[in-house]
Amino acid sequence: MAGAGGLRGRRTVRAVFAAKRAWYRLRYRGLSLGRDVEIRGRIRLRRGVRVTIGDRTRLNKLVRFAGPGEVRVGADCLLNATWIGSWTSVRIGDRCLLSDCELLDNDFHNLPPGQRHDPPTPATRAPIVVEENVWIGAHALVLKGVRIGRDSVVGAATVVREDVPPGAVVAGNPQQTVKKFHD
């Protein structure tokens, strides 16, 4: 009997995730969800952002996307209370783990004092690329124009302003390489 109850429970869980996927697809026209995506919390899309989430990706807590850009999340990822602001594009590879962190491909404001209240110029934004199997820790901040190489780790509360090579662990503000996996 325990086997039948377990099977019924798994079917119920799958049905709940399917219902959530259907509801979010109706709610947000700019959202594309792959097969078996598990929305365990909530998703919020703002300002016309277009979001594609790959197969079997899990979203925990409140995952937020904002801006007029495009976000692509690969398959088999975990986004846990992540905030992504995209005015150009943010690409996240397969099998990535993103904790309670922020990825911002823009500065929101111009740097020169006389232009700070003007509309942002193209110089205020640049795409972000997170390659496969990257882990980004809690409260990390990934800034515009950064590429994080495959198999890398971004430590908790790290501010990533420059590219991270593949297989590296970075931590701190400013970021520093503290370990390399392939050495």
N, C-alpha and C positions, 0 to 999 in steps of 0.2 A: 504493500500500500504506500509506503514512503516514497517509492519511485514515481508512482502516479501523481502524488501530491506535488513532488518536486517539478515534474514535467508541467503540471498545470500552473505552478508558480512562475516558471520560466516563460511560458506562453503569455501569462498575464503581464509580466514585465515587458516582453517584446511588444505586446499590444499597446501598453502605455507609451513606450518610446515611439511607436508608429503614430499614435494619436498626436503626440507632441510635435513630431516632424510635420505632420499634415497641418496642424494649427499654425506653426511658424511659417510654413510655406505660403499659407493664405494671408497671414498678417504682414509679411515682408516680401514684396515683389522682387527685391534685389538679393534675396537669399536663395542659394542653391545648396541642397543637402544631399550628400552621398548615401549609399546603402548603409543601413544599420547604425547611423549616427545616434548617439545617446545623449539627449539633452536632459541632464540630471538636475539642472537648476533653471536659469532663465537666460534668454538672449535678448539683447536690445540693439537695434540698428537705428542710426540717426543720420540725417543730412544726405540721404540718397546713396550711401555707401553700397557697393556691390560686394557680396560675400559668397564665396564658394568653399564649402567644407567637405573634405574627403571622407571616403568610406570608413566606418567603424571609429570615427573620432568621437571622443567624449568631451562634453562641456559641463563643468561643475560650477555651482554657485551662479553669480551674475556675470556673464561674458558680454562685454560691450564693444561695439564697432561704431565709428563715427567718421564723417567726412565724405566728400564727393568721390573718393578714390575707389580702388579695388583691393580686396583682400582674398588671398587664396591660401587655404589651410590644407595640407596634405592628408593622407590616410593614416589611420592608427595613431593620431595625436591625442594629447590631453591638454585642454585649456581650462585652467582653474582660476576663476575670478580675474581673467585677463582683460585689459583695455587696449584696443588698437585704434589709433587715429590715423586715417589714411587719406591724404589729399592727392597722392599719386598712386603708389602701389606698395603693398606689403605681401611678401610671399614666404610661406612657412612650409618647409619640406615634410616628408613623411616621418612618422615615429618621433615627433618632437614633444617635449614636455614643457609647457609654459605655465608657471605658477602665477601668483597674484602680482603680475608685472605689467609694464606699459611699453608699447611700441608706438613711436610717433614719427612719421615720415615728414614732419613739418615743424616749423618754429612758431607758427601762428601769427607772428609779428615780424616786421622788418627790424634789423639791428640798428641802423643809423638813427640817432635821436630824432632828427627832423622827419623821419618817415615811419615812426613806430605806430602812429594812428592811421596811416594810410592802409589801403588793402594790401595784403601780402603779395609779394612779387614771386616769380618763379624761383628766385634764389633762396627762398625760405623753405623749399621742399626738395626731397630726393628719395627715391625708393629704398626700401629695406628688404634684404634677402636673408632668410634664416634657412640654412641648408638642412639636410636630413639628420635625424637623431641628435638634435640639440636640446639641451636642458637649460631653461632660463629660470633662475630662482626668484623667490618672493621679493617684491619691492624693487626689482631691477628696472632700469630705464634704458631702452634702446632708442637711440636718436637717429635722425634722418641720414640716409646715405650709407648705412652700415651693412656689411655682409658678415654673417657669422658662419664660419666654416663647419662642415659636417663633424659630428661626434664631439662637439665642443660643449663646455659648460660655462654659463654665466652665473657667478655667485650671487647670493642674496644681496640686495641693495647696491649692486654695481651699476655705474653709469657707463654705458657703452657708447663711445663717441667715435671710435675707429674700428676698422675691420678686425675680426677675430680669426686667426688662422685655424684650419681644420685640426681637431684633436687637442685643443688647448683649453685650459681652465683659466678664466679671467675673474678678477675680483677687485673691488675697491672703487674709489672715486678720486682721481681718474683711474680707469681700469688698468690693471697690471696683469701680465701673464704669470700665474703662480705654479702652473704645471703643464706639461705636454705629455699626452698619452703615447705618442709614437716615437719618443726618443729612447 
